[in-house]
């Protein structure tokens, strides 16, 4: 595949992952949503994600794409585009 195609369409090369962890609200700028995995890795969840997921302290399993083509002002970790999720518990 041509290199230029990879530059123009990077989302096609994002990888899908399934991870378990906890949702956190971070007070950075206007605020950011973080997903901290059980292994301690932090991802940023876009504010456009399902409101049922965005509850601080909630544990969940998320399947989504790591978006290597997006940067945010919070810069707390790679952006995780949520495709599906399952709530494990709500604190």
C-alpha positions as CSV (number, residue, x, y, z in Angstrom):
1,X,0.0,0.0,0.0
2,X,1.4,3.4,-0.9
3,X,2.9,5.5,2.0
4,X,0.8,8.5,1.0
5,X,-2.4,6.4,1.5
6,X,-1.3,5.6,5.1
7,X,-0.8,9.3,5.8
8,X,-4.2,10.3,4.5
9,X,-6.1,7.5,6.2
10,X,-4.4,6.7,9.5
11,X,-7.6,5.6,11.3
12,X,-7.6,2.5,9.0
13,X,-4.4,1.4,10.8
14,X,-5.6,2.0,14.4
15,X,-5.7,-1.2,16.4
16,X,-8.7,-2.6,18.3
17,X,-8.2,-3.5,21.9
18,X,-10.4,-4.8,24.8
19,X,-9.3,-3.7,28.3
20,X,-10.7,-3.5,31.8
21,X,-10.2,-0.6,34.2
22,X,-11.7,2.4,35.9
23,X,-13.2,5.6,34.6
24,X,-11.7,8.8,36.1
25,X,-12.6,12.5,35.7
26,X,-9.4,14.6,35.4
27,X,-9.4,18.3,36.3
28,X,-7.2,19.4,33.5
29,X,-8.4,22.6,31.6
30,X,-12.1,22.1,30.9
31,X,-11.9,18.5,32.2
32,X,-11.0,15.2,30.6
33,X,-12.2,11.6,31.0
34,X,-9.5,9.0,31.6
35,X,-9.7,5.2,31.5
36,X,-7.0,3.7,33.8
37,X,-6.5,0.0,33.1
38,X,-5.9,-2.7,35.7
39,X,-2.3,-2.6,34.5
40,X,-2.0,1.1,35.2
41,X,-2.1,2.3,31.6
42,X,-4.1,5.6,31.1
43,X,-6.2,6.3,28.0
44,X,-8.2,9.4,27.3
45,X,-11.9,8.9,26.5
46,X,-13.4,11.5,24.2
47,X,-16.2,13.6,25.7
48,X,-18.5,12.3,22.9
49,X,-18.5,8.8,24.4
50,X,-21.7,7.3,25.7
51,X,-22.8,9.2,28.9
52,X,-23.6,5.8,30.6
53,X,-19.8,5.1,30.5
54,X,-18.6,8.5,31.7
55,X,-19.1,8.2,35.4
56,X,-16.1,8.7,37.6
57,X,-15.2,5.6,39.7
58,X,-17.1,3.2,37.5
59,X,-15.3,0.0,36.5
60,X,-15.8,-1.3,32.9
61,X,-14.5,-3.4,30.1
62,X,-14.1,-1.4,26.9
63,X,-13.5,-2.5,23.3
64,X,-12.2,0.3,21.1
65,X,-9.6,1.7,18.8
66,X,-6.5,3.5,19.9
67,X,-6.5,6.6,17.8
68,X,-2.8,7.4,17.0
69,X,-4.0,10.2,14.7
70,X,-5.6,12.4,17.4
71,X,-3.9,14.7,20.0
72,X,-5.7,16.5,22.8
73,X,-4.9,19.4,25.0
74,X,-5.2,17.2,28.1
75,X,-2.5,14.8,26.8
76,X,-3.1,12.3,29.6
77,X,-2.6,9.3,27.3
78,X,-3.6,7.9,23.9
79,X,-7.2,8.6,22.8
80,X,-9.4,5.5,23.0
81,X,-12.4,5.6,20.7
82,X,-15.0,3.4,22.4
83,X,-16.8,1.0,20.2
84,X,-18.5,-1.0,22.9
85,X,-18.4,-1.3,26.7
86,X,-19.7,-3.3,29.6
87,X,-20.1,-1.8,33.1
88,X,-18.7,-4.1,35.8
89,X,-19.8,-2.0,38.7
90,X,-20.8,1.6,39.7
91,X,-19.3,3.2,42.8
